[in-house]
Amino acid sequence: MISGQPESPCAGARTGNVRPLLSELEHALVRLLATGEETSIDLRRLPLTAADEAELDEFLGRGEIRAMLDLMGPTEIHETRFAGIWRAIHHNVTGELLGKYLLVTYCPEILAAPVPDVERGIADLRDALASPASNAVLVAGE
């Protein structure tokens, strides 16, 4: 059963939709490289059975990068074995599945620090460096 969705009576059956989806991912990677256009595919909106999802997961595999975020519930983002193709799975605070996506991008936007956060980071770092406590920590670490 896909978390948050009822078990389909055909859950073990395959629809044949995985290969066309993989072809779409190939075209999306070509577009990304040629034009910079990113693609997001909402897997919950596609007619995929549990067997299809297992086949897709096995084919895409896992890459080297995995990020866990806590944004109004847990979110996992991981790179697939194909550079530029990422999987994002979002849950709410009670664990209910909110979204499952394939992202074709160099880096998922959710992982990038927004400009206001970086500006706040500069101010926070400057404040920390100016405090007497930071000098004690820095001297102790040498």
C-alpha positions as CSV (number, residue, x, y, z in Angstrom):
1,M,0.0,0.0,0.0
2,I,1.2,3.5,-0.8
3,S,1.1,5.4,2.4
4,G,-2.0,7.6,2.6
5,Q,-3.7,5.9,-0.3
6,P,-6.0,2.8,-0.2
7,E,-4.8,-0.4,-1.6
8,S,-5.9,-0.9,-5.2
9,P,-7.4,-4.3,-6.1
10,C,-4.8,-4.3,-8.9
11,A,-1.9,-3.3,-6.7
12,G,0.2,-6.2,-7.8
13,A,-0.5,-5.6,-11.5
14,R,1.6,-3.4,-13.7
15,T,0.1,-0.8,-15.9
16,G,2.9,-0.4,-18.4
17,N,3.2,3.3,-17.5
18,V,6.8,3.1,-16.1
19,R,8.6,3.0,-19.4
20,P,6.8,6.1,-20.8
21,L,7.5,7.9,-17.5
22,L,11.2,7.0,-17.8
23,S,11.1,8.3,-21.4
24,E,9.5,11.5,-20.2
25,L,12.4,11.8,-17.6
26,E,14.9,11.4,-20.4
27,H,13.4,14.2,-22.4
28,A,13.2,16.4,-19.3
29,L,16.9,15.8,-18.7
30,V,17.7,16.9,-22.2
31,R,15.6,20.0,-21.8
32,L,17.3,20.8,-18.5
33,L,20.7,20.6,-20.1
34,A,19.7,22.5,-23.2
35,T,17.5,25.3,-21.8
36,G,17.7,25.1,-18.0
37,E,14.0,24.2,-17.8
38,E,13.2,22.2,-14.7
39,T,10.4,19.6,-14.6
40,S,8.3,18.3,-11.7
41,I,6.2,15.2,-12.0
42,D,3.5,14.5,-9.4
43,L,3.6,10.7,-9.0
44,R,0.3,10.7,-7.1
45,R,-1.5,12.1,-10.2
46,L,-0.3,9.2,-12.4
47,P,-2.0,5.9,-12.8
48,L,0.7,3.8,-11.1
49,T,0.1,0.7,-9.1
50,A,2.2,-0.4,-6.1
51,A,4.0,-2.8,-8.5
52,D,4.7,0.1,-10.9
53,E,6.1,2.2,-8.1
54,A,8.4,-0.6,-6.9
55,E,9.6,-1.1,-10.5
56,L,10.2,2.7,-10.8
57,D,12.1,2.8,-7.5
58,E,14.3,-0.1,-8.4
59,F,15.1,1.3,-11.8
60,L,15.9,4.8,-10.6
61,G,17.8,3.6,-7.5
62,R,19.6,5.9,-5.1
63,G,22.4,8.4,-5.7
64,E,24.9,9.9,-3.3
65,I,22.8,12.8,-1.9
66,R,20.0,12.5,0.6
67,A,18.4,15.4,2.6
68,M,15.9,15.2,5.4
69,L,13.9,18.4,6.1
70,D,11.4,19.2,8.8
71,L,9.0,21.6,7.2
72,M,5.4,21.3,8.6
73,G,6.2,17.5,8.6
74,P,9.1,15.4,7.4
75,T,10.3,15.7,3.8
76,E,12.9,13.5,2.2
77,I,14.7,14.4,-1.0
78,H,17.2,12.1,-2.5
79,E,19.1,12.0,-5.8
80,T,18.4,9.0,-7.9
81,R,21.3,7.1,-9.6
82,F,20.7,9.4,-12.6
83,A,22.2,12.9,-12.0
84,G,19.6,15.5,-12.3
85,I,16.7,13.3,-11.3
86,W,15.5,13.6,-7.7
87,R,12.7,12.1,-5.7
88,A,10.9,14.2,-3.1
89,I,8.4,12.8,-0.6
90,H,6.5,15.1,1.7
91,H,4.5,14.2,4.8
92,N,2.5,16.3,7.3
93,V,3.2,16.3,11.0
94,T,1.0,13.3,11.5
95,G,2.8,11.3,8.9
96,E,0.2,11.5,6.2
97,L,1.6,11.5,2.7
98,L,1.2,14.9,1.1
99,G,3.1,14.5,-2.1
100,K,5.5,12.3,-4.1
101,Y,7.4,13.9,-6.9
102,L,10.2,13.3,-9.4
103,L,12.1,16.5,-9.9
104,V,14.4,17.1,-12.9
105,T,16.7,19.8,-11.8
106,Y,20.4,20.5,-10.9
107,C,19.4,21.0,-7.3
108,P,15.9,21.0,-5.8
109,E,14.8,24.5,-5.0
110,I,13.7,23.6,-1.5
111,L,17.4,22.9,-0.6
112,A,18.6,26.4,-1.7
113,A,18.8,29.1,1.0
114,P,16.5,32.0,0.3
115,V,18.2,35.4,0.0
116,P,16.6,36.8,3.3
117,D,17.9,33.7,5.1
118,V,21.4,34.3,3.8
119,E,21.2,38.0,4.8
120,R,20.1,36.9,8.3
121,G,22.9,34.4,8.4
122,I,25.5,37.1,7.7
123,A,24.1,39.2,10.5
124,D,24.0,36.3,12.9
125,L,27.6,35.3,12.0
126,R,28.8,38.8,12.5
127,D,27.1,39.0,15.9
128,A,28.6,35.7,16.9
129,L,32.1,36.7,15.9
130,A,31.8,40.0,17.8
131,S,30.8,38.3,21.1
132,P,33.5,37.6,23.7
133,A,32.3,34.0,23.9
134,S,33.3,33.3,20.3
135,N,36.9,34.4,21.1
136,A,37.0,31.9,23.9
137,V,35.7,29.1,21.7
138,L,38.1,30.0,18.9
139,V,41.1,30.1,21.2
140,A,40.1,26.8,22.9
141,G,39.9,25.1,19.5
142,E,43.4,26.1,18.4
